[in-house]
Amino acid sequence: MKIKKILCPIEIERESEILISSSLFLAKSLKAKLYLLNVVEKIETPLVKILGYEEKVEKFLKEEGEKREKEMNNKIEELKKEKIEVEGKIRYGKASAQIIEFAEEIKPDLIIMGTQTTYGIESYFIGSTTWRVIESKKFPVLTTRVKIEKKPEVILVPVDLSPISFQAVSYANIMKEIFDSKIYFLHVLVILESMAKWEAAEKMEEEIKKKIGQEKKISGEIIIEKSPDAASGILKACKDIKADMIIMTTHGRGGIEKALFGSIAERIIRESEVPVLSLPPLT
């Protein structure tokens, strides 16, 4: 498995330096082609039609699209100086829908997007758009609130004993090969699940070690974290080991609860101080 195509949706009208710089670093490091995408949001409300503003709206969208096309071309020329293969695209419609549709066309190996805090607390739009793309469970999505400008030396991979959670191991393996990263596998024992599991930590660690050996040939240290909830356990472990990245599947069970995709995943993505790579379950 190799990462050959990276898609980076950007907001040209906002400052997207964090995403563009991060995408550039990854594209150069992985020798991948970079696709930049900007979506001009269409104004689709009954009020526009009732007030007869359809022509004005279409004119505005056309002018806005042309303006962004020029800005996109300028950005592409800048990036080409970095000796990477890069392509830009402007599309019209609902941001999340257009990102997913474009991704289905080019089939990227990775999508990199921002969180609410990438642009500031007031930017809810990019957060909700990002979440819808992750929620589609079609592509690996790397979310970041910080500029990625160095290799991830330490990677945290939350796992339980379900086959789905171990799908993250393949991507961890890629990072290990390319960046020589150290991998930590984390299993969270949620206190409320069963007090008996407090005494089962040692046995669980042995089971996870055995499972990792069966699934993928990759060396890594095992961490057993006891926590009232899975998200808190993952975030705490991330800080304790000073991880540079979290790689997780968007569905699991057991120590990471039935749905690492729901509120748990959203909280991790929102609160993590390091990039989070969310992987869709393989079908």
N, C-alpha and C positions, 0 to 999 in steps of 0.2 A: 504494500500500500504506500503510495506517494501522494504528496500534496502538490499538484501541478497547476491548479487554478484557484485563485483567491478572489472573492467578490467583496467589495467594500462599498456599501450604500453610504452616501455622504449628503449633507445638507450644504449645498454651495452657498446659500444665503446666510449660513451661520459659519462660525469658525470650526472647521473640521480637522484642525492640525493634528489632534491626538490620533484620530482614526487614520488619516493619510500617512502620517509618519510611522505608525505601527504597522500598517499594511505594507509600506515600502520596506521596512526592516524584515518582515516575514517573507515578502516576495524575493528579496535578495538572498536571504538565508536559505530559503527552500528552493531557489531557482524556479519560482512559479510565475505564471502570467497573472497580472493584476487587472481586475475589471472594476472600474469606478462607475457607480450608478447614482443618478439623482432623479428623484421623482417630483414632478410638478403636480401638486395636489389639485384635483378638479373640485370646483364648488358645485356640489350637486344637492340642491335643496328646492322644494316646491316653490319657495318664495322667489327664487331667481326667475322662474318661468312666469309666475303670477305678475311680477313687477315688470316683466318684459326686458330683463337684463341679460338675456341669453347671448346676444351679439356682443355686448360689452364684456361679458365674462370670457367669451371665446377670443376676443381681441386681446384681452389681458393675458390669457394663458399663452397665446401665440407669442406675444412680446416677451413675456417672462421666460418662455422656453428658449427663444432666440438669445436672450441675454445669458441664460445659464449655459447654453451651448458654447458661447464664446469663452465663458469662464472655465468651462470644462476643458475645452481645447487648450487653453493656456496652461491649465494644471497638468494636462497630459504631456505637453511639451517639456514642462519642468521635470516631470518624473522620468521621461525618456533619457534625460541627461544622466540619470543614475544607472543607466545600462540595464534596464529591465524592460520586459515586454508588457505594455500597458494599453488598455482600451477603455474608452469612456462612452457612456450611454445616458441619454435623457429620455424619460418616459413620463406618461401622463396618467393620472388616476389615483387610487388609494395607495398610499405608500407601501403598506405591508403586502397587499395583493400584488402590486407591481414587482416588488422585490422577489417574492416567491415565484411569480410567473417568469421573470427574467432568469432566476436561478434554475428553474426547470429547463430553460432553453440552453444555458451554457454548462449546466451541471458542474458547479464549483465543488472543490474538495473541502473548502472552508469559506464561511462568511464571517466577516469581522464587523461588529456593530458596537455602538455606544450604549450606555445606560442612562437613566435620568440624570445622573451626576456628571456625565461626560461633558455636558454643556452648561451645567448649573442646575440648581434645584428647581428653577422655574420651567425647565424644559421637560414637560410630561410627554410630549409628542414622540420623541425619539425612544423613550422608555416603553411606551405602549406598542409602538411599531416593532421594536426589537422583540418584545415578548410574544407578539403574534407570529413572528417568523420562527422563533424557537418552538412555540406551541404547535406549529404545523408539523413538527417532527419529521421533516424531510431532509434537512441538511445539518452538518456540524456548524454550530454558531459560536464564535469566540467573542465574548463581551468584555469590554474593558473601559475603565474610567481613568486609566493612566496611560501615558505613552509607553509603548513597548519598544525599548531601544537596546536591550541586552538579552542574551540567551537565558531561558528559564533553567537555572541551575538546580532548582528543587521543585519537583512536581508532586502534588497531592492527588491521589486517585481514590475516592470513596468507593468501597465495594461491599457487597454482602455475598452470600453464597449462591445467588441466582445467576444464571448464564447471561442475562441482560446486563447486569452491572459490570461484568467482566469484558464487555465489548469496549470499554474505555481503555483496556490494557493495550489494544492494538495501536491506538493513537499515542499512548504513553511511550510505546516502543519506538514509534517514529521520532518523537522528541528526544528520546534517549540516544538514538543513533545519530541524529543530526547535531544536537546540542550537548551531548554527553551529560545529560541531566541525571540527577539522582531521583529515584522514584520511591515515594512512600505510599503504601496501600493502607487505607484507613477503614476500619470497621467501627461503627458507632453502636454501642450497647445502650439503647434507650431505657432509662430507669423504669419508666412506667410499663414497659412491655412485660417484664418479669424480673422480680428481685433475684430470682435464682440465677439469672444471667450474670449477676455480679460475680458469682463464684465460678462462672463458666468461661471467663475471659481467656485463661490459659489454653483451655481446650479449643475455644473458638479460634485463637491465633494459629494453632496447629492445623486446624481444618482449612483456614484461609491460605496458609502457606502451601498446603497440599493442593488446594484448588488452583492457585496461581501457577504452580508447577505443571499442572495438567492442561491448563488453558493456553498459556503462552510461556515460552522460554525467555523470561525476563527477570533479572534480579531486582529485588527491592526490599525495603524494610517494612515490617508490619507494625501498624499502630492500632491499639485497641483503646478507644476513647469512651468513657462512661459519661453520659450526659442526659439531662431531662428531655432533650429533643434532638433530633438528627441534625438540624441546621446549626444549632449552637455548637454541637460537637464538631462539626466539620469546620466551622469558622474558627473555633478555638484551636483545633489542631493545625490549621493553616498558619496561624500566628505563632504557635509554639515551635514549629519546625522552620519558620521563616520561608514558607513556600513562595515561589514566583508565579505559580499557575495551579489552577484546579481543573482536573479533567473528570467529567462525570457523565453518566448516561442519564437520560431524562425519564427513566422509569426504573424502579428497583423494588425490593421488598426486604423485610426483616429489619436489620439495624438501621437501614436508611429509609424505613417505612415503605408502605405500599406504593406511594407515588412521590418519587423524588422530583417529579415533573411539576407538581402543583405549587402550593404555597411555600414548600421547603426550598425548591429550586429557585423560585422567584426571590426569596429572601437571601439566599446565598449570592445570587447574581447582583442583587441590589446592594448588599452590605459588604461584599468581598472587596478588599483593597488590592487584590491582584486579579489578573485576567481569569475568566472562567470559560472553559470550553465545554459546551453542552452538546452531547452526541445523541442523535435519534436512535431508537432501538432498531436493530436490523430485523427485517422481515424474512 
